Amino acid sequence: MALSTFDRKISFDDKNSIRRFYRIMSDKTKAKPITVSPYTQEERDKAEQLLKQALQRSEKNKH
């Protein structure tokens, strides 16, 4: 899996934005990791097959 790092300026346009940011950052509740895959293996296999078909069509059109 590719990872990228970037710097991004954070700006707040109003006091409500500052309050929301502070509330989020000061929340002590631990985030729960996602343990369930959003896609079934069947859906993944179907998507992979469709991508292979698209690649094959693309290669045919090059020649």
C-alpha positions, 0 to 999 in steps of 0.5 A, a space after each residue: 500500500 502506498 503512503 504519502 505525506 504532505 503538509 497542508 495549511 489549516 485555516 479556520 474561517 469562523 469561531 464555530 470552526 475553532 470550537 468544532 476543531 477544539 472539541 474533536 481534538 480534546 475528545 478522549 474517546 478512542 477511535 474504533 478501527 474498521 474491522 469489517 470489509 466494506 466489500 464481499 470477496 465476490 464483489 472484489 472478484 467481479 471488480 477485478 474481472 471488470 478491470 481486466 476486461 477494461 485493460 484488454 479493451 484498452 490494449 486492443 485499441 492501441 494497436 
